Amino acid sequence: MKGPTLTVGIEEEYQIIDPVTRDLSPGFDSLVQSAFATEADVKAELHQCQVEIGTKPCASIAELRTELVKLRGLVIRAAGEHGLTIASAGTHPFSNWMNMEMTPKERYLGVKAELQDLAHRLLIFGTHVHVGIEDQEFRIDCLNAARYILPHILCLSTSSPFWFGRNTGLHSYRSIVFKNFPRTGVPRILNGWSDYADLVDTLTKTRSIPNGSKIWWDVRPHHLYPTLEFRVCDVNTRVDEAVCIAAMLQAVVAKMWKLRRDNMTFRVYASDLIEENKWRAVRYGLGGKLIDFGKKTELEAPVLIRELIEWFLDDVLDELGTRKEVEYAFRIMEEGSSAQRQLATYARTGDLRAVVDQLIRETAEGVCEPTLGPSLDTFERPVKAVAAARLSPEANPAARGQSIP
């Protein structure tokens, strides 16, 4: 029985930032005219203030790291050539989606025509991880079982606590914005490849979708490549976080295959249970609790993530050579996710521009020197003091959703 190749690739969607204002800037057309565009798989997104990179299929996580560091560096340096910079987070802390230019390409204009303001509002940034699975039936079996770990992975990647200049009270507001799109979220349990193929066939024949690319589940079979594509994550801020998430997902697939090879399987849970855990990940991130469905009890999210690594994935990590990368998750849980770090910075400074600066620095960490704007001390500080309670809707419900100056 031949196993999957377990090749791994990653796509990341970045924010193009004006380093002076710290707001999003419509700089995609300038970036693609730079020399780096010939060296990288660079794609447009719905908005001109977004740029997406994609690695090639990599045979190992070490190769993936090399590729991702190279591509991040190319994008950051190209942005710097045009007086811009790059930040990696699921949402921008204060930008207004209504002011953003959409990309005038047929594909995106079609999405806008179909989904109207839902498309214009989709000013969000995600990470997509592809793991190579050539056997179609195992691809579906793995999808069914791997749905369970989606909330655990999301907890580690949360990077979107702010929206439109507001503390949303959530750690992954990106997930809420994307949920408004059709055919999103945790997929139902599929009864084999034929079940999935019939679904795509029905939707295409009824002109609901042109192909499987418009099925935007949190995990899906890719419509062109022999991969299982994990789409649940906010884009990771640090490159080490992105590599960790990719290594964990590759290990999950490897473990699912090992169980299948030995005539065992992982229990498949109903979508509504997994959606409950996903909501907890969206709301509280690493600071909340997830449900252990087998025991029908709730535990701190870091406890269940640690269990996932130490109990479920442990016996495949050395075979894959990714123990160090996967165990970086322990550092994320110790130091906080990007969302937690952003909230801490705002609590300390009372300035969302300081949050943007932190994102710019962390995006370039381990890659190259960041392109930073003028010191915030050159700007007039907000006159009105920002109460600490405004960062904590739990502590002050009246403050929920209040605009941040």
PyMOL commands that set and color helices and strands:
alter all, ss='L'
color gray80, all
select helices_A, chain A and resi 28-32+35-38+61-81+97-99+106-115+117-120+136-157+173-179+193-205+212-214+239-261+271-287+301-320+323-335+338-349+352-364+376-378+388-391+397-399
alter helices_A, ss='H'
color red, helices_A
select strands_A, chain A and resi 8-17+41-43+50-54+85-87+126-132+162-163+166-167+184-185+216-217+219-221+227-234+289-292+297-300
alter strands_A, ss='S'
color yellow, strands_A
deselect
rebuild
show_as cartoon
